[in-house]
């Protein structure tokens, strides 16, 4: 199965358990793996025959600005749902990472796969 990988997308959103934590936008990194047949695009070399990376980025950015999130889990689910609705994907993997303020832990992450 073919896939398009967009890695380390940097976004900012209001996310966190407490209201205090959600008050300020937090840095979030997003990786997506888009499972899609790319044979036609490979033959035609035409953006119309594949998933436009820019539109994927715009979709994720809009979700980040649309609402506040308590959990990485809900953010990842929302991203996967939106991407599956907007693009002709067979499957999507979404990984969201939130840097943590601890010296011995770099970030918390959630990874989901949806069809």
N, C-alpha and C positions, 0 to 999 in steps of 0.2 A: 504494500500500500504506500502510495506517495504521500509526502507531507511537506508542508512549508513551515519553517521554524522562524519565529520572531522572538529574539532573546534580549533580556535585560531592558525592557521598555521602562523608562522612568516616568512615574506619574505622581501626583499629589492628591490626596483625598482626606476627608474627615473620617477617621477610623479609630476605634478603641472602645473598651468596655465602659470607661467612665466618661461623664460629660466633659470633665476637665481635659481628658486625653483627646476627645473629639473636637475641642474648641479650635485647635490649630491644625491646619492641613499637615498630614504626615507623608513622608516619602514611601512610595510603594514601587517595587520592581515587579514586572509582569513578564512571564514567558508564555508563549502559546505555541502549540504544535497543531497545525491545521491539516487534518487528513483529508486529502482531496485528490482526485485524479488530475494529474497535470500533463498527461500525454498530448492533448490537443494544443495546449499552450506551448509545449516544447516544439511541436511541429510548426505552428503558425507564428510563433514569436509575437503574439498579440495579447495585450493586457486584458482584453475582453474575454479571453479564454481561460482565465485563472482568477485567483483571489487577489485583489488589489491591496497591497500591504498598507498603503496610506489610508484606505477606508477602514481597515481593521484597527489601525492606530486611532483614528478618529472615533470609532465606535467605543473603544475602551476609554478614551479620554472623556467622552460624553458621560459614560457611566460613573466615572470618578467625580464628575462635577454635579451629577444629578441628585445625589442624596448622601446622607451620612451612613456609615456602616459600623456595626459593633464588632463583627467577626470577619476574619480573613475568609472563613468558610462561605459566608453569605456573599462576599464580594466575588470570590472565584465562581460560585454558582451563577451569579448574575451575569458575569462576563461570558461564561460558557453558553448560557441560554440565549443571550443576545447574538453571539457569533453564529450559533446554529440556526437561528431564525433569519439572519441577514445574508448568510453566505451558503453556497452549495457544498457543505461539508459532510463527510461520512462520519466523522468523529472529531472531537477536539480535546486536547489536553491543555489545561490552564494551571499555571503555577504562580501564586502571588507570594511575595516575600516582603516582610516588614522589618527593617533594621531595628535592633533592640539596643537599649542603652546599657548593656552589660558588657563587661570586659571580656568575659569568657564565652559569650554567645553572640555570633554575628547578626543573626536574624531568625525570625519565626517564619515558617512557610506552610502553605497548604497547596496540595496538588490534587486535581480532580481530572477524571476522564469522563466525557459524556458523549452519547450518540444522539 
